[in-house]
């Protein structure tokens, strides 16, 4: 099931994490990705990959790749 990143991070602090389909994702990373234009998130629990997309961007990452991407932008 897809989730809106904005709803996941609403009211959360930078040091918090949210759990999506059993995968713990840092709020700070989600906020950074939201700033890059990503609006939606879907977690595939079998292989722990994340699909993210927005109006002009889309990507599929492992959790480690997503965290690295969020740090570098």
Phi and psi in radians as a Rosetta constraint file:
Dihedral C 1 N 2 CA 2 C 2 CIRCULARHARMONIC -1.421 0.35
Dihedral N 2 CA 2 C 2 N 3 CIRCULARHARMONIC 2.608 0.35
Dihedral C 2 N 3 CA 3 C 3 CIRCULARHARMONIC -2.277 0.35
Dihedral N 3 CA 3 C 3 N 4 CIRCULARHARMONIC 2.593 0.35
Dihedral C 3 N 4 CA 4 C 4 CIRCULARHARMONIC -1.455 0.35
Dihedral N 4 CA 4 C 4 N 5 CIRCULARHARMONIC 2.244 0.35
Dihedral C 4 N 5 CA 5 C 5 CIRCULARHARMONIC -1.044 0.35
Dihedral N 5 CA 5 C 5 N 6 CIRCULARHARMONIC -0.727 0.35
Dihedral C 5 N 6 CA 6 C 6 CIRCULARHARMONIC -0.999 0.35
Dihedral N 6 CA 6 C 6 N 7 CIRCULARHARMONIC -0.704 0.35
Dihedral C 6 N 7 CA 7 C 7 CIRCULARHARMONIC -1.243 0.35
Dihedral N 7 CA 7 C 7 N 8 CIRCULARHARMONIC -0.600 0.35
Dihedral C 7 N 8 CA 8 C 8 CIRCULARHARMONIC -1.155 0.35
Dihedral N 8 CA 8 C 8 N 9 CIRCULARHARMONIC -0.641 0.35
Dihedral C 8 N 9 CA 9 C 9 CIRCULARHARMONIC -1.658 0.35
Dihedral N 9 CA 9 C 9 N 10 CIRCULARHARMONIC -0.138 0.35
Dihedral C 9 N 10 CA 10 C 10 CIRCULARHARMONIC -1.007 0.35
Dihedral N 10 CA 10 C 10 N 11 CIRCULARHARMONIC 2.184 0.35
Dihedral C 10 N 11 CA 11 C 11 CIRCULARHARMONIC 1.337 0.35
Dihedral N 11 CA 11 C 11 N 12 CIRCULARHARMONIC 0.098 0.35
Dihedral C 11 N 12 CA 12 C 12 CIRCULARHARMONIC -1.776 0.35
Dihedral N 12 CA 12 C 12 N 13 CIRCULARHARMONIC 2.621 0.35
Dihedral C 12 N 13 CA 13 C 13 CIRCULARHARMONIC -1.533 0.35
Dihedral N 13 CA 13 C 13 N 14 CIRCULARHARMONIC 2.859 0.35
Dihedral C 13 N 14 CA 14 C 14 CIRCULARHARMONIC -1.017 0.35
Dihedral N 14 CA 14 C 14 N 15 CIRCULARHARMONIC -0.512 0.35
Dihedral C 14 N 15 CA 15 C 15 CIRCULARHARMONIC -1.613 0.35
Dihedral N 15 CA 15 C 15 N 16 CIRCULARHARMONIC -0.026 0.35
Dihedral C 15 N 16 CA 16 C 16 CIRCULARHARMONIC -1.379 0.35
Dihedral N 16 CA 16 C 16 N 17 CIRCULARHARMONIC 2.903 0.35
Dihedral C 16 N 17 CA 17 C 17 CIRCULARHARMONIC -2.270 0.35
Dihedral N 17 CA 17 C 17 N 18 CIRCULARHARMONIC 2.698 0.35
Dihedral C 17 N 18 CA 18 C 18 CIRCULARHARMONIC -2.098 0.35
Dihedral N 18 CA 18 C 18 N 19 CIRCULARHARMONIC 2.598 0.35
Dihedral C 18 N 19 CA 19 C 19 CIRCULARHARMONIC -1.845 0.35
Dihedral N 19 CA 19 C 19 N 20 CIRCULARHARMONIC 2.160 0.35
Dihedral C 19 N 20 CA 20 C 20 CIRCULARHARMONIC -2.171 0.35
Dihedral N 20 CA 20 C 20 N 21 CIRCULARHARMONIC 2.040 0.35
Dihedral C 20 N 21 CA 21 C 21 CIRCULARHARMONIC 0.871 0.35
Dihedral N 21 CA 21 C 21 N 22 CIRCULARHARMONIC 0.711 0.35
Dihedral C 21 N 22 CA 22 C 22 CIRCULARHARMONIC 1.466 0.35
Dihedral N 22 CA 22 C 22 N 23 CIRCULARHARMONIC -0.002 0.35
Dihedral C 22 N 23 CA 23 C 23 CIRCULARHARMONIC -1.881 0.35
Dihedral N 23 CA 23 C 23 N 24 CIRCULARHARMONIC 2.186 0.35
Dihedral C 23 N 24 CA 24 C 24 CIRCULARHARMONIC -1.493 0.35
Dihedral N 24 CA 24 C 24 N 25 CIRCULARHARMONIC 2.138 0.35
Dihedral C 24 N 25 CA 25 C 25 CIRCULARHARMONIC -2.142 0.35
Dihedral N 25 CA 25 C 25 N 26 CIRCULARHARMONIC 2.206 0.35
Dihedral C 25 N 26 CA 26 C 26 CIRCULARHARMONIC -1.117 0.35
Dihedral N 26 CA 26 C 26 N 27 CIRCULARHARMONIC 2.369 0.35
Dihedral C 26 N 27 CA 27 C 27 CIRCULARHARMONIC -1.076 0.35
Dihedral N 27 CA 27 C 27 N 28 CIRCULARHARMONIC -0.688 0.35
Dihedral C 27 N 28 CA 28 C 28 CIRCULARHARMONIC -1.025 0.35
Dihedral N 28 CA 28 C 28 N 29 CIRCULARHARMONIC -0.720 0.35
Dihedral C 28 N 29 CA 29 C 29 CIRCULARHARMONIC -1.138 0.35
Dihedral N 29 CA 29 C 29 N 30 CIRCULARHARMONIC -0.744 0.35
Dihedral C 29 N 30 CA 30 C 30 CIRCULARHARMONIC -1.121 0.35
Dihedral N 30 CA 30 C 30 N 31 CIRCULARHARMONIC -0.692 0.35
Dihedral C 30 N 31 CA 31 C 31 CIRCULARHARMONIC -1.132 0.35
Dihedral N 31 CA 31 C 31 N 32 CIRCULARHARMONIC -0.706 0.35
Dihedral C 31 N 32 CA 32 C 32 CIRCULARHARMONIC -1.098 0.35
Dihedral N 32 CA 32 C 32 N 33 CIRCULARHARMONIC -0.760 0.35
Dihedral C 32 N 33 CA 33 C 33 CIRCULARHARMONIC -1.168 0.35
Dihedral N 33 CA 33 C 33 N 34 CIRCULARHARMONIC -0.618 0.35
Dihedral C 33 N 34 CA 34 C 34 CIRCULARHARMONIC -1.078 0.35
Dihedral N 34 CA 34 C 34 N 35 CIRCULARHARMONIC -0.709 0.35
Dihedral C 34 N 35 CA 35 C 35 CIRCULARHARMONIC -1.129 0.35
Dihedral N 35 CA 35 C 35 N 36 CIRCULARHARMONIC -0.410 0.35
Dihedral C 35 N 36 CA 36 C 36 CIRCULARHARMONIC -1.492 0.35
Dihedral N 36 CA 36 C 36 N 37 CIRCULARHARMONIC -0.032 0.35
Dihedral C 36 N 37 CA 37 C 37 CIRCULARHARMONIC 1.901 0.35
Dihedral N 37 CA 37 C 37 N 38 CIRCULARHARMONIC -0.065 0.35
Dihedral C 37 N 38 CA 38 C 38 CIRCULARHARMONIC -1.326 0.35
Dihedral N 38 CA 38 C 38 N 39 CIRCULARHARMONIC 2.355 0.35
Dihedral C 38 N 39 CA 39 C 39 CIRCULARHARMONIC -2.062 0.35
Dihedral N 39 CA 39 C 39 N 40 CIRCULARHARMONIC -0.473 0.35
Dihedral C 39 N 40 CA 40 C 40 CIRCULARHARMONIC -2.221 0.35
Dihedral N 40 CA 40 C 40 N 41 CIRCULARHARMONIC 2.709 0.35
Dihedral C 40 N 41 CA 41 C 41 CIRCULARHARMONIC -2.457 0.35
Dihedral N 41 CA 41 C 41 N 42 CIRCULARHARMONIC 2.380 0.35
Dihedral C 41 N 42 CA 42 C 42 CIRCULARHARMONIC -2.340 0.35
Dihedral N 42 CA 42 C 42 N 43 CIRCULARHARMONIC 2.307 0.35
Dihedral C 42 N 43 CA 43 C 43 CIRCULARHARMONIC -1.844 0.35
Dihedral N 43 CA 43 C 43 N 44 CIRCULARHARMONIC 2.293 0.35
Dihedral C 43 N 44 CA 44 C 44 CIRCULARHARMONIC -1.801 0.35
Dihedral N 44 CA 44 C 44 N 45 CIRCULARHARMONIC 1.815 0.35
Dihedral C 44 N 45 CA 45 C 45 CIRCULARHARMONIC -1.134 0.35
Dihedral N 45 CA 45 C 45 N 46 CIRCULARHARMONIC -0.524 0.35
Dihedral C 45 N 46 CA 46 C 46 CIRCULARHARMONIC -0.989 0.35
Dihedral N 46 CA 46 C 46 N 47 CIRCULARHARMONIC -0.846 0.35
Dihedral C 46 N 47 CA 47 C 47 CIRCULARHARMONIC -2.016 0.35
Dihedral N 47 CA 47 C 47 N 48 CIRCULARHARMONIC 0.171 0.35
Dihedral C 47 N 48 CA 48 C 48 CIRCULARHARMONIC 0.948 0.35
Dihedral N 48 CA 48 C 48 N 49 CIRCULARHARMONIC 0.818 0.35
Dihedral C 48 N 49 CA 49 C 49 CIRCULARHARMONIC -1.889 0.35
Dihedral N 49 CA 49 C 49 N 50 CIRCULARHARMONIC 2.749 0.35
Dihedral C 49 N 50 CA 50 C 50 CIRCULARHARMONIC -2.151 0.35
Dihedral N 50 CA 50 C 50 N 51 CIRCULARHARMONIC 2.349 0.35
Dihedral C 50 N 51 CA 51 C 51 CIRCULARHARMONIC -1.876 0.35
Dihedral N 51 CA 51 C 51 N 52 CIRCULARHARMONIC 2.211 0.35
Dihedral C 51 N 52 CA 52 C 52 CIRCULARHARMONIC -2.202 0.35
Dihedral N 52 CA 52 C 52 N 53 CIRCULARHARMONIC 2.524 0.35
Dihedral C 52 N 53 CA 53 C 53 CIRCULARHARMONIC -2.723 0.35
Dihedral N 53 CA 53 C 53 N 54 CIRCULARHARMONIC 2.780 0.35
Dihedral C 53 N 54 CA 54 C 54 CIRCULARHARMONIC -2.552 0.35
Dihedral N 54 CA 54 C 54 N 55 CIRCULARHARMONIC -2.833 0.35
Dihedral C 54 N 55 CA 55 C 55 CIRCULARHARMONIC -1.190 0.35
Dihedral N 55 CA 55 C 55 N 56 CIRCULARHARMONIC -0.614 0.35
Dihedral C 55 N 56 CA 56 C 56 CIRCULARHARMONIC -2.179 0.35
Dihedral N 56 CA 56 C 56 N 57 CIRCULARHARMONIC 0.115 0.35
Dihedral C 56 N 57 CA 57 C 57 CIRCULARHARMONIC -2.401 0.35
Dihedral N 57 CA 57 C 57 N 58 CIRCULARHARMONIC 2.651 0.35
Dihedral C 57 N 58 CA 58 C 58 CIRCULARHARMONIC -2.740 0.35
Dihedral N 58 CA 58 C 58 N 59 CIRCULARHARMONIC 2.583 0.35
Dihedral C 58 N 59 CA 59 C 59 CIRCULARHARMONIC -2.854 0.35
Dihedral N 59 CA 59 C 59 N 60 CIRCULARHARMONIC 2.795 0.35
Dihedral C 59 N 60 CA 60 C 60 CIRCULARHARMONIC -2.257 0.35
Dihedral N 60 CA 60 C 60 N 61 CIRCULARHARMONIC 2.189 0.35
Dihedral C 60 N 61 CA 61 C 61 CIRCULARHARMONIC -2.287 0.35
Dihedral N 61 CA 61 C 61 N 62 CIRCULARHARMONIC 2.735 0.35
Dihedral C 61 N 62 CA 62 C 62 CIRCULARHARMONIC -1.383 0.35
Dihedral N 62 CA 62 C 62 N 63 CIRCULARHARMONIC 2.928 0.35
Dihedral C 62 N 63 CA 63 C 63 CIRCULARHARMONIC -1.038 0.35
Dihedral N 63 CA 63 C 63 N 64 CIRCULARHARMONIC -0.738 0.35
Dihedral C 63 N 64 CA 64 C 64 CIRCULARHARMONIC -1.098 0.35
Dihedral N 64 CA 64 C 64 N 65 CIRCULARHARMONIC -0.755 0.35
Dihedral C 64 N 65 CA 65 C 65 CIRCULARHARMONIC -1.117 0.35
Dihedral N 65 CA 65 C 65 N 66 CIRCULARHARMONIC -0.713 0.35
Dihedral C 65 N 66 CA 66 C 66 CIRCULARHARMONIC -1.111 0.35
Dihedral N 66 CA 66 C 66 N 67 CIRCULARHARMONIC -0.745 0.35
Dihedral C 66 N 67 CA 67 C 67 CIRCULARHARMONIC -1.116 0.35
Dihedral N 67 CA 67 C 67 N 68 CIRCULARHARMONIC -0.707 0.35
Dihedral C 67 N 68 CA 68 C 68 CIRCULARHARMONIC -1.142 0.35
Dihedral N 68 CA 68 C 68 N 69 CIRCULARHARMONIC -0.772 0.35
Dihedral C 68 N 69 CA 69 C 69 CIRCULARHARMONIC -1.083 0.35
Dihedral N 69 CA 69 C 69 N 70 CIRCULARHARMONIC -0.727 0.35
Dihedral C 69 N 70 CA 70 C 70 CIRCULARHARMONIC -1.137 0.35
Dihedral N 70 CA 70 C 70 N 71 CIRCULARHARMONIC -0.557 0.35
Dihedral C 70 N 71 CA 71 C 71 CIRCULARHARMONIC -1.286 0.35
Dihedral N 71 CA 71 C 71 N 72 CIRCULARHARMONIC -0.598 0.35
Dihedral C 71 N 72 CA 72 C 72 CIRCULARHARMONIC -1.525 0.35
Dihedral N 72 CA 72 C 72 N 73 CIRCULARHARMONIC -0.137 0.35
